[in-house]
Amino acid sequence: MGNREIGERLGLAEGTVKARLSRALHKFGFANRTQLALLANDQRELLTVLLR
């Protein structure tokens, strides 16, 4: 999913999405969006297990 589509879904400007993703990548020391997506997916799965 591209920045424009993410922005449309969240009601944010494309530039805002790009800036926030860049900040998140830097914060976690990731090289690409795939790594960030995998982290988000892992965290969602963990929360699902913990909240059962």
Buried (B, 14 or more C-beta within 10 A) or exposed (E): EEBEEBBEEEEBEBEBBBEBBEEBBEEEEBEEBEEBEEEEEEEEEEEEEEEE
